[in-house]
Structure formats: structure tokens, C-alpha cells
Amino acid sequence: MAIWFIRIAVVYLVIGVIGGLIMGITEKFAYADVHAHINLLGWATLALSGVLYTLFPTAGKHRLAVVHFWLHNIGLPLFAIGLFLLAANDQRGLPFAIVGSSLAILGLIVLATNVWLNVKPVPV
């Protein structure tokens, strides 16, 4: 699973950077929250998860890693769409933001559970 976390993290990085560039060029920063969440939850969190799952392969091969991956990658796009709509003063984004953020948080709880259960000290 580690490689999939890293690969999708890079996709979020590209999306986040392009979004930031467009905001900078147009000088319209209403969507800064969307940009920040894509970069932090998408790029940073998923890349670090990939590194974690590489360093601790027992956790990376566990079914919890798969559950984490899908909860996070279904939740984050829904959350980002919701934030985007809300930043455009479209209240139809609220359910997307609530469901998406809840799924992403649930994914992070699964990550934490996986770490507690499957990340053990490396013998020296």
C-alpha cells in the first residue's frame, strides 16, 4: 500500500500547487482553505503515511492500510468540493464538507489504530 499512498500524494501535490498558482496569478484567494487542505491532507499526510508504511511494512500490508487509503481518498475530494462550494457562498457544499471531512477523519483514526497495533520497535 505504501507506494499507492505516495503516488496519490504526488497527485494531490500537483493539484494543490496548480490551485495555488492560479490563486496567485488571479490574486483571488477565496479558495485558500481548499488549497491548504489539499496540500496538507493530500500531499503531506498521505506522503508521510506512505513513508510510515514503507518503514513499517507490517502496518503497510495490513488491511487497515487499505481502509485508511480509501476512506482518506473518498473523503478528501468530497471535503475539498464542499470547501470550494462554501467559499463560493454556495451552501450546497455543506453536506459535502461534512461527509468528506468525517470520512477523512475516520481514515486518520484507522491510521492511528494501525500504528498502535502494527508499528513495533525495530530490533537492533
VMD Tcl script that builds the backbone (N, CA, C; Angstrom):
set m [mol new atoms 372]
animate dup $m
set s [atomselect $m all]
$s set {name element resname resid chain x y z} {
  {N N MET 1 A 0.819 -1.203 0.000}
  {CA C MET 1 A 0.000 0.000 0.000}
  {C C MET 1 A 0.859 1.262 0.000}
  {N N ALA 2 A 2.051 1.161 0.545}
  {CA C ALA 2 A 2.884 2.358 0.693}
  {C C ALA 2 A 3.052 3.117 -0.615}
  {N N ILE 3 A 3.293 2.392 -1.693}
  {CA C ILE 3 A 3.525 3.048 -2.978}
  {C C ILE 3 A 2.282 3.795 -3.446}
  {N N TRP 4 A 1.099 3.258 -3.162}
  {CA C TRP 4 A -0.139 3.928 -3.572}
  {C C TRP 4 A -0.363 5.216 -2.784}
  {N N PHE 5 A -0.002 5.210 -1.506}
  {CA C PHE 5 A -0.091 6.441 -0.713}
  {C C PHE 5 A 0.826 7.516 -1.297}
  {N N ILE 6 A 2.039 7.131 -1.649}
  {CA C ILE 6 A 2.999 8.099 -2.188}
  {C C ILE 6 A 2.563 8.577 -3.567}
  {N N ARG 7 A 2.103 7.676 -4.406}
  {CA C ARG 7 A 1.663 8.078 -5.751}
  {C C ARG 7 A 0.489 9.041 -5.700}
  {N N ILE 8 A -0.515 8.739 -4.900}
  {CA C ILE 8 A -1.688 9.624 -4.841}
  {C C ILE 8 A -1.325 10.938 -4.141}
  {N N ALA 9 A -0.373 10.889 -3.206}
  {CA C ALA 9 A 0.087 12.118 -2.555}
  {C C ALA 9 A 0.667 13.084 -3.579}
  {N N VAL 10 A 1.414 12.562 -4.539}
  {CA C VAL 10 A 2.012 13.409 -5.574}
  {C C VAL 10 A 0.924 14.006 -6.468}
  {N N VAL 11 A -0.141 13.270 -6.709}
  {CA C VAL 11 A -1.273 13.816 -7.478}
  {C C VAL 11 A -1.877 15.003 -6.729}
  {N N TYR 12 A -2.086 14.841 -5.420}
  {CA C TYR 12 A -2.604 15.957 -4.621}
  {C C TYR 12 A -1.631 17.137 -4.607}
  {N N LEU 13 A -0.334 16.856 -4.576}
  {CA C LEU 13 A 0.664 17.931 -4.623}
  {C C LEU 13 A 0.501 18.756 -5.898}
  {N N VAL 14 A 0.396 18.076 -7.031}
  {CA C VAL 14 A 0.248 18.786 -8.310}
  {C C VAL 14 A -1.037 19.607 -8.322}
  {N N ILE 15 A -2.137 19.010 -7.872}
  {CA C ILE 15 A -3.414 19.739 -7.818}
  {C C ILE 15 A -3.297 20.958 -6.906}
  {N N GLY 16 A -2.706 20.762 -5.724}
  {CA C GLY 16 A -2.566 21.869 -4.766}
  {C C GLY 16 A -1.687 22.991 -5.283}
  {N N VAL 17 A -0.589 22.641 -5.913}
  {CA C VAL 17 A 0.328 23.661 -6.440}
  {C C VAL 17 A -0.317 24.424 -7.598}
  {N N ILE 18 A -0.990 23.701 -8.482}
  {CA C ILE 18 A -1.667 24.386 -9.593}
  {C C ILE 18 A -2.751 25.316 -9.051}
  {N N GLY 19 A -3.518 24.843 -8.070}
  {CA C GLY 19 A -4.534 25.706 -7.456}
  {C C GLY 19 A -3.922 26.943 -6.827}
  {N N GLY 20 A -2.802 26.774 -6.135}
  {CA C GLY 20 A -2.118 27.919 -5.528}
  {C C GLY 20 A -1.591 28.885 -6.569}
  {N N LEU 21 A -1.061 28.349 -7.656}
  {CA C LEU 21 A -0.559 29.192 -8.737}
  {C C LEU 21 A -1.689 30.013 -9.362}
  {N N ILE 22 A -2.812 29.363 -9.606}
  {CA C ILE 22 A -3.958 30.071 -10.182}
  {C C ILE 22 A -4.444 31.166 -9.235}
  {N N MET 23 A -4.505 30.868 -7.948}
  {CA C MET 23 A -4.905 31.905 -6.980}
  {C C MET 23 A -3.925 33.068 -6.990}
  {N N GLY 24 A -2.636 32.756 -7.051}
  {CA C GLY 24 A -1.629 33.808 -7.056}
  {C C GLY 24 A -1.703 34.676 -8.301}
  {N N ILE 25 A -1.854 34.049 -9.458}
  {CA C ILE 25 A -1.926 34.797 -10.715}
  {C C ILE 25 A -3.154 35.698 -10.759}
  {N N THR 26 A -4.291 35.153 -10.312}
  {CA C THR 26 A -5.547 35.925 -10.368}
  {C C THR 26 A -5.731 36.840 -9.164}
  {N N GLU 27 A -4.888 36.651 -8.142}
  {CA C GLU 27 A -4.992 37.403 -6.890}
  {C C GLU 27 A -6.369 37.245 -6.250}
  {N N LYS 28 A -6.915 36.053 -6.381}
  {CA C LYS 28 A -8.199 35.711 -5.753}
  {C C LYS 28 A -7.933 34.552 -4.799}
  {N N PHE 29 A -7.955 34.865 -3.525}
  {CA C PHE 29 A -7.537 33.902 -2.512}
  {C C PHE 29 A -8.698 33.332 -1.701}
  {N N ALA 30 A -9.906 33.416 -2.241}
  {CA C ALA 30 A -11.083 32.902 -1.536}
  {C C ALA 30 A -11.003 31.391 -1.338}
  {N N TYR 31 A -10.225 30.716 -2.174}
  {CA C TYR 31 A -10.145 29.265 -2.112}
  {C C TYR 31 A -8.883 28.779 -1.395}
  {N N ALA 32 A -8.293 29.637 -0.591}
  {CA C ALA 32 A -7.062 29.272 0.119}
  {C C ALA 32 A -7.270 28.076 1.047}
  {N N ASP 33 A -8.457 27.951 1.651}
  {CA C ASP 33 A -8.724 26.799 2.520}
  {C C ASP 33 A -8.696 25.488 1.732}
  {N N VAL 34 A -9.239 25.506 0.520}
  {CA C VAL 34 A -9.231 24.317 -0.326}
  {C C VAL 34 A -7.778 23.952 -0.652}
  {N N HIS 35 A -7.015 24.938 -1.062}
  {CA C HIS 35 A -5.598 24.761 -1.400}
  {C C HIS 35 A -4.831 24.176 -0.204}
  {N N ALA 36 A -5.052 24.736 0.970}
  {CA C ALA 36 A -4.339 24.284 2.166}
  {C C ALA 36 A -4.702 22.841 2.529}
  {N N HIS 37 A -5.983 22.514 2.457}
  {CA C HIS 37 A -6.393 21.157 2.822}
  {C C HIS 37 A -5.916 20.123 1.810}
  {N N ILE 38 A -5.913 20.477 0.545}
  {CA C ILE 38 A -5.385 19.547 -0.462}
  {C C ILE 38 A -3.905 19.308 -0.220}
  {N N ASN 39 A -3.163 20.366 0.095}
  {CA C ASN 39 A -1.726 20.205 0.332}
  {C C ASN 39 A -1.431 19.480 1.643}
  {N N LEU 40 A -2.166 19.804 2.698}
  {CA C LEU 40 A -1.868 19.188 3.993}
  {C C LEU 40 A -2.435 17.781 4.129}
  {N N LEU 41 A -3.717 17.617 3.832}
  {CA C LEU 41 A -4.323 16.290 3.952}
  {C C LEU 41 A -3.977 15.402 2.759}
  {N N GLY 42 A -3.812 16.019 1.597}
  {CA C GLY 42 A -3.498 15.244 0.402}
  {C C GLY 42 A -2.029 14.934 0.288}
  {N N TRP 43 A -1.231 15.952 0.061}
  {CA C TRP 43 A 0.201 15.748 -0.152}
  {C C TRP 43 A 0.912 15.325 1.136}
  {N N ALA 44 A 0.905 16.168 2.148}
  {CA C ALA 44 A 1.733 15.925 3.334}
  {C C ALA 44 A 1.298 14.676 4.103}
  {N N THR 45 A 0.019 14.571 4.411}
  {CA C THR 45 A -0.444 13.452 5.229}
  {C C THR 45 A -0.297 12.122 4.498}
  {N N LEU 46 A -0.685 12.089 3.224}
  {CA C LEU 46 A -0.591 10.823 2.503}
  {C C LEU 46 A 0.864 10.437 2.206}
  {N N ALA 47 A 1.716 11.417 1.907}
  {CA C ALA 47 A 3.128 11.098 1.682}
  {C C ALA 47 A 3.762 10.552 2.967}
  {N N LEU 48 A 3.464 11.200 4.089}
  {CA C LEU 48 A 4.003 10.703 5.359}
  {C C LEU 48 A 3.449 9.322 5.698}
  {N N SER 49 A 2.193 9.079 5.367}
  {CA C SER 49 A 1.624 7.746 5.581}
  {C C SER 49 A 2.357 6.717 4.730}
  {N N GLY 50 A 2.657 7.078 3.481}
  {CA C GLY 50 A 3.409 6.173 2.612}
  {C C GLY 50 A 4.788 5.863 3.163}
  {N N VAL 51 A 5.447 6.877 3.686}
  {CA C VAL 51 A 6.770 6.660 4.296}
  {C C VAL 51 A 6.631 5.777 5.539}
  {N N LEU 52 A 5.643 6.054 6.346}
  {CA C LEU 52 A 5.392 5.246 7.544}
  {C C LEU 52 A 5.151 3.787 7.174}
  {N N TYR 53 A 4.321 3.569 6.166}
  {CA C TYR 53 A 4.013 2.209 5.747}
  {C C TYR 53 A 5.210 1.532 5.074}
  {N N THR 54 A 6.132 2.316 4.529}
  {CA C THR 54 A 7.365 1.743 3.983}
  {C C THR 54 A 8.303 1.321 5.114}
  {N N LEU 55 A 8.433 2.177 6.104}
  {CA C LEU 55 A 9.333 1.885 7.228}
  {C C LEU 55 A 8.819 0.752 8.107}
  {N N PHE 56 A 7.495 0.612 8.159}
  {CA C PHE 56 A 6.868 -0.420 8.984}
  {C C PHE 56 A 5.938 -1.254 8.107}
  {N N PRO 57 A 6.516 -2.173 7.340}
  {CA C PRO 57 A 5.747 -2.919 6.349}
  {C C PRO 57 A 4.606 -3.755 6.924}
  {N N THR 58 A 4.703 -4.155 8.178}
  {CA C THR 58 A 3.584 -4.895 8.771}
  {C C THR 58 A 2.327 -4.030 8.771}
  {N N ALA 59 A 2.475 -2.764 9.104}
  {CA C ALA 59 A 1.344 -1.836 9.074}
  {C C ALA 59 A 0.913 -1.566 7.637}
  {N N GLY 60 A 1.873 -1.434 6.731}
  {CA C GLY 60 A 1.560 -1.144 5.342}
  {C C GLY 60 A 0.846 -2.274 4.627}
  {N N LYS 61 A 1.062 -3.498 5.087}
  {CA C LYS 61 A 0.431 -4.658 4.455}
  {C C LYS 61 A -0.879 -5.055 5.142}
  {N N HIS 62 A -1.182 -4.395 6.228}
  {CA C HIS 62 A -2.391 -4.729 6.993}
  {C C HIS 62 A -3.622 -4.190 6.271}
  {N N ARG 63 A -4.748 -4.872 6.451}
  {CA C ARG 63 A -5.994 -4.418 5.822}
  {C C ARG 63 A -6.401 -3.025 6.279}
  {N N LEU 64 A -5.945 -2.609 7.456}
  {CA C LEU 64 A -6.249 -1.255 7.928}
  {C C LEU 64 A -5.636 -0.190 7.024}
  {N N ALA 65 A -4.500 -0.479 6.416}
  {CA C ALA 65 A -3.888 0.472 5.482}
  {C C ALA 65 A -4.788 0.674 4.267}
  {N N VAL 66 A -5.404 -0.396 3.805}
  {CA C VAL 66 A -6.318 -0.303 2.664}
  {C C VAL 66 A -7.550 0.513 3.042}
  {N N VAL 67 A -8.094 0.251 4.216}
  {CA C VAL 67 A -9.262 1.007 4.693}
  {C C VAL 67 A -8.903 2.472 4.838}
  {N N HIS 68 A -7.749 2.757 5.414}
  {CA C HIS 68 A -7.269 4.132 5.563}
  {C C HIS 68 A -7.188 4.815 4.199}
  {N N PHE 69 A -6.572 4.126 3.238}
  {CA C PHE 69 A -6.396 4.693 1.902}
  {C C PHE 69 A -7.742 5.111 1.295}
  {N N TRP 70 A -8.705 4.215 1.314}
  {CA C TRP 70 A -9.976 4.509 0.661}
  {C C TRP 70 A -10.811 5.539 1.413}
  {N N LEU 71 A -10.843 5.473 2.727}
  {CA C LEU 71 A -11.576 6.497 3.485}
  {C C LEU 71 A -10.992 7.879 3.206}
  {N N HIS 72 A -9.668 7.966 3.226}
  {CA C HIS 72 A -8.994 9.247 3.021}
  {C C HIS 72 A -9.231 9.768 1.595}
  {N N ASN 73 A -9.144 8.875 0.621}
  {CA C ASN 73 A -9.219 9.308 -0.772}
  {C C ASN 73 A -10.639 9.398 -1.324}
  {N N ILE 74 A -11.607 8.989 -0.571}
  {CA C ILE 74 A -13.003 9.319 -0.877}
  {C C ILE 74 A -13.367 10.592 -0.114}
  {N N GLY 75 A -12.926 10.667 1.130}
  {CA C GLY 75 A -13.268 11.809 1.977}
  {C C GLY 75 A -12.657 13.123 1.538}
  {N N LEU 76 A -11.374 13.121 1.222}
  {CA C LEU 76 A -10.704 14.387 0.893}
  {C C LEU 76 A -11.283 15.075 -0.337}
  {N N PRO 77 A -11.520 14.371 -1.447}
  {CA C PRO 77 A -12.126 15.076 -2.592}
  {C C PRO 77 A -13.519 15.631 -2.276}
  {N N LEU 78 A -14.328 14.862 -1.536}
  {CA C LEU 78 A -15.649 15.373 -1.147}
  {C C LEU 78 A -15.513 16.613 -0.278}
  {N N PHE 79 A -14.589 16.559 0.666}
  {CA C PHE 79 A -14.325 17.690 1.553}
  {C C PHE 79 A -13.871 18.912 0.753}
  {N N ALA 80 A -12.956 18.700 -0.184}
  {CA C ALA 80 A -12.441 19.807 -0.998}
  {C C ALA 80 A -13.548 20.417 -1.856}
  {N N ILE 81 A -14.402 19.580 -2.435}
  {CA C ILE 81 A -15.538 20.093 -3.214}
  {C C ILE 81 A -16.449 20.921 -2.318}
  {N N GLY 82 A -16.731 20.405 -1.135}
  {CA C GLY 82 A -17.564 21.151 -0.185}
  {C C GLY 82 A -16.967 22.490 0.195}
  {N N LEU 83 A -15.670 22.499 0.507}
  {CA C LEU 83 A -14.999 23.763 0.845}
  {C C LEU 83 A -15.025 24.736 -0.329}
  {N N PHE 84 A -14.807 24.211 -1.532}
  {CA C PHE 84 A -14.828 25.048 -2.734}
  {C C PHE 84 A -16.196 25.714 -2.896}
  {N N LEU 85 A -17.255 24.922 -2.782}
  {CA C LEU 85 A -18.606 25.480 -2.916}
  {C C LEU 85 A -18.907 26.476 -1.806}
  {N N LEU 86 A -18.530 26.151 -0.587}
  {CA C LEU 86 A -18.781 27.065 0.533}
  {C C LEU 86 A -18.019 28.376 0.357}
  {N N ALA 87 A -16.795 28.308 -0.159}
  {CA C ALA 87 A -16.020 29.531 -0.402}
  {C C ALA 87 A -16.661 30.386 -1.481}
  {N N ALA 88 A -17.454 29.747 -2.352}
  {CA C ALA 88 A -18.183 30.471 -3.400}
  {C C ALA 88 A -19.582 30.872 -2.915}
  {N N ASN 89 A -19.797 30.788 -1.593}
  {CA C ASN 89 A -21.085 31.124 -0.970}
  {C C ASN 89 A -22.226 30.239 -1.457}
  {N N ASP 90 A -21.915 29.000 -1.759}
  {CA C ASP 90 A -22.919 28.030 -2.177}
  {C C ASP 90 A -23.092 27.020 -1.037}
  {N N GLN 91 A -24.186 27.137 -0.327}
  {CA C GLN 91 A -24.419 26.295 0.850}
  {C C GLN 91 A -24.646 24.824 0.513}
  {N N ARG 92 A -24.809 24.517 -0.765}
  {CA C ARG 92 A -24.919 23.108 -1.147}
  {C C ARG 92 A -23.621 22.363 -0.861}
  {N N GLY 93 A -22.550 23.086 -0.588}
  {CA C GLY 93 A -21.275 22.451 -0.269}
  {C C GLY 93 A -21.210 21.888 1.138}
  {N N LEU 94 A -22.107 22.327 2.010}
  {CA C LEU 94 A -22.041 21.908 3.414}
  {C C LEU 94 A -22.127 20.391 3.590}
  {N N PRO 95 A -23.069 19.699 2.966}
  {CA C PRO 95 A -23.088 18.232 3.138}
  {C C PRO 95 A -21.811 17.556 2.623}
  {N N PHE 96 A -21.261 18.060 1.524}
  {CA C PHE 96 A -20.011 17.511 1.006}
  {C C PHE 96 A -18.888 17.701 2.022}
  {N N ALA 97 A -18.827 18.900 2.598}
  {CA C ALA 97 A -17.778 19.190 3.581}
  {C C ALA 97 A -17.933 18.322 4.828}
  {N N ILE 98 A -19.159 18.144 5.279}
  {CA C ILE 98 A -19.395 17.341 6.487}
  {C C ILE 98 A -19.063 15.875 6.237}
  {N N VAL 99 A -19.603 15.308 5.170}
  {CA C VAL 99 A -19.365 13.892 4.885}
  {C C VAL 99 A -17.887 13.657 4.556}
  {N N GLY 100 A -17.326 14.505 3.707}
  {CA C GLY 100 A -15.934 14.336 3.304}
  {C C GLY 100 A -14.963 14.451 4.462}
  {N N SER 101 A -15.145 15.471 5.287}
  {CA C SER 101 A -14.231 15.631 6.424}
  {C C SER 101 A -14.405 14.495 7.425}
  {N N SER 102 A -15.628 14.016 7.593}
  {CA C SER 102 A -15.865 12.899 8.504}
  {C C SER 102 A -15.174 11.629 8.011}
  {N N LEU 103 A -15.248 11.374 6.708}
  {CA C LEU 103 A -14.566 10.201 6.152}
  {C C LEU 103 A -13.052 10.328 6.293}
  {N N ALA 104 A -12.521 11.519 6.026}
  {CA C ALA 104 A -11.081 11.730 6.149}
  {C C ALA 104 A -10.629 11.545 7.600}
  {N N ILE 105 A -11.392 12.080 8.537}
  {CA C ILE 105 A -11.056 11.909 9.956}
  {C C ILE 105 A -11.130 10.445 10.351}
  {N N LEU 106 A -12.155 9.755 9.873}
  {CA C LEU 106 A -12.264 8.328 10.151}
  {C C LEU 106 A -11.052 7.576 9.589}
  {N N GLY 107 A -10.602 7.973 8.403}
  {CA C GLY 107 A -9.399 7.379 7.831}
  {C C GLY 107 A -8.182 7.601 8.710}
  {N N LEU 108 A -8.084 8.788 9.296}
  {CA C LEU 108 A -6.947 9.081 10.178}
  {C C LEU 108 A -7.036 8.299 11.484}
  {N N ILE 109 A -8.254 8.049 11.940}
  {CA C ILE 109 A -8.433 7.205 13.124}
  {C C ILE 109 A -8.002 5.770 12.803}
  {N N VAL 110 A -8.315 5.302 11.600}
  {CA C VAL 110 A -7.865 3.976 11.167}
  {C C VAL 110 A -6.338 3.945 11.095}
  {N N LEU 111 A -5.727 5.021 10.576}
  {CA C LEU 111 A -4.258 5.115 10.554}
  {C C LEU 111 A -3.702 4.996 11.977}
  {N N ALA 112 A -4.277 5.750 12.895}
  {CA C ALA 112 A -3.803 5.715 14.282}
  {C C ALA 112 A -3.947 4.315 14.871}
  {N N THR 113 A -5.051 3.664 14.584}
  {CA C THR 113 A -5.267 2.301 15.072}
  {C C THR 113 A -4.218 1.355 14.495}
  {N N ASN 114 A -3.961 1.493 13.205}
  {CA C ASN 114 A -2.955 0.661 12.542}
  {C C ASN 114 A -1.578 0.873 13.168}
  {N N VAL 115 A -1.233 2.113 13.428}
  {CA C VAL 115 A 0.063 2.417 14.049}
  {C C VAL 115 A 0.147 1.762 15.431}
  {N N TRP 116 A -0.883 1.919 16.236}
  {CA C TRP 116 A -0.854 1.363 17.592}
  {C C TRP 116 A -0.789 -0.160 17.585}
  {N N LEU 117 A -1.442 -0.777 16.593}
  {CA C LEU 117 A -1.468 -2.238 16.554}
  {C C LEU 117 A -0.248 -2.850 15.858}
  {N N ASN 118 A 0.282 -2.178 14.859}
  {CA C ASN 118 A 1.242 -2.832 13.965}
  {C C ASN 118 A 2.607 -2.176 13.851}
  {N N VAL 119 A 2.826 -1.048 14.480}
  {CA C VAL 119 A 4.152 -0.438 14.435}
  {C C VAL 119 A 4.864 -0.809 15.733}
  {N N LYS 120 A 5.898 -1.621 15.553}
  {CA C LYS 120 A 6.665 -2.150 16.699}
  {C C LYS 120 A 8.114 -1.657 16.598}
  {N N PRO 121 A 8.794 -1.597 17.724}
  {CA C PRO 121 A 10.208 -1.218 17.677}
  {C C PRO 121 A 10.997 -2.169 16.769}
  {N N VAL 122 A 11.915 -1.602 16.034}
  {CA C VAL 122 A 12.770 -2.393 15.155}
  {C C VAL 122 A 13.908 -2.954 15.979}
  {N N PRO 123 A 14.089 -4.283 15.947}
  {CA C PRO 123 A 15.199 -4.856 16.742}
  {C C PRO 123 A 16.550 -4.416 16.175}
  {N N VAL 124 A 17.485 -4.168 17.071}
  {CA C VAL 124 A 18.836 -3.765 16.660}
  {C C VAL 124 A 19.848 -4.845 16.904}
}
mol reanalyze $m
mol bondsrecalc $m
mol representation Tube
mol addrep $m
